[in-house]
């Protein structure tokens, strides 16, 4: 974990040094570039983790809810049939 943090820190420091070398001195430019770097790292991390977007999550949760309802219906039918068979 420590090595990973050092690697990320080194990456950010290198990017920061390149910005200074290129002559980006104003704080606005520096801030926007830093945010762009961090966003790209975040996107790279999310891509590696194979996380879903909010829309995909909502679709998957609706599908899961639908499947749970179907399972409950089938279980109720099964229990009903078992009870009727025992009465005979």
Secondary structure, 3 states (H helix, E strand, C coil): CHHHHHHHHHHHHHHHHHHHHHCCCCHHHHHHHHHHHHHHHHHHHHHHHCCCCHHHHHHHHHHHHHHHHHHHHHHHHHHHHHHHHHHC
